[in-house]
Amino acid sequence: MKRTPLDRHLLIRAGVMERMGRTQSANSPDFPPHSELKPGQFCFENIDDKTGWLYVCGSLNNLEWSTRVNGVATGGECRALVVRNLNTRNFLNDGFNVHGDCRELKFENVNGYNCFDEGFSAHESAECEIDGGKFYGNENGIADVNTTITVYRNCQFYDNVNTDVLLVGKSHRLIDCQIVNMTSAVALNAGLRDKQQNFALELERVSLKTDQKTAPGHARVNGGTLLLKDCVIENVRLNTLGADVSYQGQNQIDGKTVAGP
């Protein structure tokens, strides 16, 4: 069969996505040999530049094979776009992939899940507001980079592979959001990538907790400014080395109150 775009592979069996532990990161594992596959597993072996063999262990009923790169994608100059009531799943890159010089982009009641890379990702100088969304089952729930400015309201991030929330753009706000760390993924990774760039993160009424695991989760804000306002953090180790941290309202960190001025 044809090789997929980006040479990424997602097999969906009866609505359940399988990635075989593979991501776009450098430490992604190779497929096991087809002779060693277990029921429910698959592998893809390239034949030449255009085709390859797909091996599936188990029933061939109710199978789907992902071939599209992004659910929603932008590029160039974009102004005042609104996306409402949309689910994006099982894409080989991102559910929502925002590139370009974007302003006043709004996403309302959107879900990005079970994608090979991110559920939502903003790049370059994009400015986006997301109100109501779930981002799970991806390599990273969300990942906003470069000089992006993003605001998330009423969103949930959980059950991702590497990072639930990755914010390394210019300015980011999470308001009335829940980060539920259920896997070995980093719950929150934020901060400076470019030392010449300012960075600001605001967490307002954000819940940062673990679920279905006893080991503590991990969160890191490296540099820039961090404001916590009326947040609840439980069983998550928050590392703010190099960041200028301030508190407002009543914050609960592992049962202890950290009040602002």
N, C-alpha and C positions, 0 to 999 in steps of 0.2 A: 504494500500500500504506500501512498505518498508520505514522505517525511513531513512532519508538522512544522509550522513556523517556529523559529527560534530553537528548534530541536528540543522542545519541551513536551511533556507527555502527561495527560490526565485521562484516566479511564473511569467511567462512571458505570457502576453496576447497580441496577434497580434504584437509581437516584442517589447512590452513595459514591462520593468521589474517592479515588485511590491515587496517590502520587508516588508510592513506593519510597517514601522518605526523601524524595528528591526536591531540591529547591534551585534557585538561580545562583545561590551563593557558592563560593569557592570550595567549601567543604561538603558539597552535595555528594552523596554516595553513588557509586555506579550501580546499574542494574545487576541483579544476580544472573548467573547463567540460566537459560531457559529450562535446563534439566533439573535445576534446584528450586524452581518455583513451587510455592505452596498454594493450596486452594484460595482463590480470591486475589492472587497476585498476578502481575504481568511484567513483561519486559519488551523493549523494542530494540532491534538490532538493525543497524544501517546496512543496506546492500550497496548503494552507490550514492551519488549526490542528490538523487531525487526520490529514491524508494527505500523501503526497509520492511522487515518482518515484525509483526506484532504477535507475541506469544501470550496466551491467556491460559491460566490454570483454573479449571473448573467449568461451570456451565457458560455457554455463549449466549444465553437468553438475557434480554433486558440490558444489553450493553450499549453505551454511548462513548464516542471518542471525540475529544475536544480538538477543534481545528481553528477556532477564531482567536485572535490575539487579545483584543480589548472589548469590553462591553460598551462603554461610552468613552470616546477619545476626542480631545480638542488639540488644536495647533494654531499658530499664528496669533493674530489679534482677535480677541473675543470680548464682547461687552454685553452685560445685562442678560445672560442666559439663565433660564430656570428649568431644572429637571425635577419632576415630581413623581412619586409613587412608582419607583422602578427597582426591580431586583436584577442584579448582574451576578452570574455564577459560572464557575467552570471555564473561565477564560485562561488562555495560556500566558497572559501577562496580568493586567489589572482589570478589576471590575469597572472602576472609574479612573481614567488616565488623563490628567489635565496637564497639558503642555501649552506654552506660549505666553504672550502678554495678555493675561486675562484679568478683567475687572468685573466686579458685581456678579460673579457666578454664584447661584444659589441652588442647593440640592435639598429637597424636602422629602422626607419619608423614603429614603433610599437604602438599599442593603447591598453590600458587596461581599460575597462569601465563596469559599471553596475555589479560589483562583490560585494560579501557580505563583504569582508574585504578590501584589497587594489588592486589598479590597477597594481602597481609595488611595490615590497618590497624586499630589500636586507638585509641579516642577517649575523651573525658571522663576518668573516674577508673578505667578498666578496668585490671585486673591479670591478666596472661596469661603462661603458659609454653608455649613451642613447642619440641618435641623431635623433630627429624627433619623437614626440609622443604626444598623447592626453590621459589624465587620468581623468575620470569624472564618476559621478554616483556611486562611491564606498563609503564605510565608510570613508576611507582616500584615497585621490588620489594616493599618494605614501607614503611609510614609510620605511626609511632606519635606521637601529639600530645597536647596538653592536659596532664593530670596523670597520664598512664598510667605504669604500672610493668610492664615486659616483660622476659622472659628467653628467649633463643633458644639452643638447643643443637643441635649437629650439623645445621646448616642451610647452604644454599648460595644465594647471591644473584648473579645475573648477567644480562647481555643485556637490560637494561631501557632505557627511552627517556630519562628525565630523571635519575633517581637510583636507584642500586641499593639503598641503605639510608638511610632518612630517619628520624632519631630525635630528636624535639624535645619529649618528654614530661617526666616527672619523673626517672625512673631506668630505665636499660636495661643489660642484660648480654648479651654475645655470647660463647658458650663453644664451643670446637671448631667454629667456623664458617669458611666460605670466602666472601670477597667477590671475585669475578672480574670486573673491569671490562673489558668487551668492546666498548663503544660510546662515544659522546660523552657518555654519562651521567656525573654525579658519582658516584664510588664510594661515598662516605660523607658525609652531611651531618647534623651533630648539634649540639646546643647549646641555648642559651636563646632562647625567643621572648618570654617574659615576664620582665622584669628583676626582678620581685618573687618569682620562683620559683627554687628550687634545682634544679640539674641535675647528674646523675651518670651517667657512662658507663664501663663496665668491658669491656675486651676481653681475653679469656683464651684463649690458644692459637688466635688468629684469624689466618688468612692473608688478606692484602690485596694482590692482585696484578692485573696486566693480562694480557690474552690477545687474540691476533688484532689487535693494534695496537702500533705502535712508539712513539707519543707517550705520555708519562706520563699516568696517571690522576690524579684530584684528589680529595682528602678534606679535610673541614673540621670541626673541633670548636670551636665559638665559645662560650666561656664555660663555667662550671661546672667540674667535675672530670673528669679522664680518667685511668684506670688501664690501662696496658698490661702484660700478664703473658705472657711466652713467646710473643710474636707475631712474625710474619714479614711485612714490608712490602717489596714490590719494585716499582719503577717507578711508584710512586704518591706524589705530593707531598702530604704531610700538613701542613695549616695548623692550628695550635692557638692562634692568637692569642686572648688573653683567657682561656684555659683553664688551670687548675692541673693540670699533667701530672706523673704519677709512674710509675715503672717497677718491676716485680718480675720476678725470674727472669732469663732470657736472651732479649732481644729482638733480632731481626735487621732492620735498616733499610738497604736497598740494600747488603747484604753487610757492614755494620758492626754490631758488637755493642754494644747499649746495655743494660747490666746494672743491675738494681735493687740496693737496699741489702742 
